[in-house]
Amino acid sequence: MVARWFDGEGEGFRLLGTRCAECAAVFFPREDGFCRNPGCGRGELAEVALSRRGRVWSFTDGRYRPPSPYLSDPELPWDPYTLIAVELAEERMVVLGQGAPGVTVADLEVGMEVEVVPGVLGADPENPSTTWTTWNWRPVGVTA
């Protein structure tokens, strides 16, 4: 079985984590082998959809071309992107992700509410109709 990091579409799009049945710790990225809580008796792990919204904990812009295995054609110009660390209120955990297309650091403030939305990481160069998907964060109330 391939571990999924997210699922759903539109308002149903969610990041997927795991929750320990014994200590209730939540993990993202998901953990399928054992509970990472050192004080736990190693309870059974179950998939759980994480909160759709959270608050900006920190943010920055990426102005460098990341190294492999990130997919980036060195022949094309590099476009900076926004990285956003979001604290999910219910889970009390911070999840890092890129800002949705068009979201810049000028659009963000620490503490503002953001939501998770589907994103596109890239396309298969040998089959451009095949895309690799990911998640993005965007300010609540902003539409793509």
C-alpha positions in Angstrom: 0.0 0.0 0.0 1.3 3.5 -0.9 1.0 6.0 1.9 -1.1 9.0 1.0 -0.3 12.4 2.3 -3.6 14.0 1.2 -6.9 13.2 -0.3 -10.2 14.7 -1.6 -11.2 17.6 -3.7 -12.5 21.1 -3.2 -13.8 21.7 0.3 -13.1 18.0 1.0 -9.4 18.3 0.4 -7.4 17.3 3.5 -3.9 16.4 4.6 -3.8 12.9 6.0 -1.9 12.0 9.1 -2.1 9.2 11.6 -3.4 9.1 15.2 -2.2 6.7 17.9 -5.1 4.8 19.5 -3.3 4.6 22.9 -1.9 8.2 23.5 -3.9 10.1 20.8 -0.7 11.7 19.3 -1.1 12.8 15.7 1.6 12.6 13.1 2.3 14.4 9.8 3.8 13.2 7.7 1.9 10.1 8.6 3.6 7.3 10.6 2.5 3.7 9.7 5.1 1.7 11.7 4.9 2.8 15.3 3.9 5.7 17.6 6.8 8.2 17.7 5.7 9.4 21.2 8.6 8.2 23.4 6.2 7.9 26.4 3.6 5.7 24.6 3.1 2.0 24.8 3.1 1.8 21.0 -0.6 1.9 20.3 -2.3 1.1 16.9 -2.1 3.9 14.3 -5.1 4.9 12.3 -5.4 7.3 9.3 -6.9 10.7 10.2 -7.9 13.7 8.1 -6.2 16.8 9.6 -7.7 20.2 10.1 -8.4 22.1 6.8 -7.5 25.4 8.4 -4.8 26.8 10.6 -2.9 30.0 11.5 0.4 31.2 10.0 3.2 30.4 12.4 6.0 31.6 10.2 6.7 32.3 6.5 9.5 33.1 4.1 10.2 33.2 0.4 12.4 30.7 -1.5 14.6 32.5 -3.9 16.8 29.6 -4.9 16.4 26.6 -7.2 16.3 23.6 -4.9 18.6 20.6 -5.6 17.5 17.2 -6.8 15.1 15.4 -6.2 13.0 18.5 -6.6 11.8 18.7 -10.2 13.1 21.9 -11.9 14.3 22.4 -15.4 17.6 24.3 -15.2 16.9 25.7 -18.7 13.8 27.5 -17.6 13.8 30.7 -15.5 13.4 30.2 -11.7 10.3 31.7 -10.0 10.5 32.3 -6.3 7.9 30.7 -4.1 6.5 31.3 -0.7 6.9 28.8 2.2 4.4 28.9 5.0 4.5 27.1 8.4 1.0 26.6 9.6 -0.2 25.7 13.1 -3.2 23.4 12.9 -5.4 24.5 15.8 -7.0 21.1 16.6 -3.8 19.1 16.3 -1.5 21.7 17.8 1.1 20.9 15.3 3.0 22.9 12.6 2.9 21.8 9.0 5.1 23.3 6.3 4.0 23.8 2.7 4.2 26.2 -0.2 1.9 29.1 -0.7 -0.7 28.7 -3.4 0.2 30.3 -6.8 0.1 34.0 -6.5 0.5 34.1 -2.7 3.6 36.1 -1.7 5.1 37.1 1.6 3.5 40.5 1.2 0.1 38.7 1.5 0.9 37.1 4.8 1.0 37.9 8.5 1.8 35.7 11.4 -1.4 34.6 13.0 -3.6 35.0 9.9 -5.9 32.1 9.0 -5.0 30.0 6.0 -6.5 26.9 4.5 -5.0 23.9 2.7 -5.8 23.5 -1.0 -4.7 21.1 -3.8 -1.6 22.2 -5.7 0.5 21.0 -8.7 4.1 20.1 -8.1 5.0 19.5 -11.7 4.3 17.6 -14.9 5.9 14.4 -16.2 8.2 15.7 -19.0 7.6 12.5 -21.0 3.8 12.7 -20.5 2.7 16.3 -19.9 -0.9 15.3 -19.2 0.4 13.5 -16.1 0.9 15.9 -13.2 2.3 15.4 -9.7 0.1 16.9 -7.0 0.8 18.4 -3.6 -0.8 20.7 -1.1 -0.6 24.5 -0.8 -1.6 27.1 1.8 -3.7 30.1 0.9 -5.2 32.9 3.0 -8.9 32.2 3.9 -11.2 34.1 1.6 -8.8 34.2 -1.3 -9.9 32.2 -4.3 -7.5 30.9 -7.0 
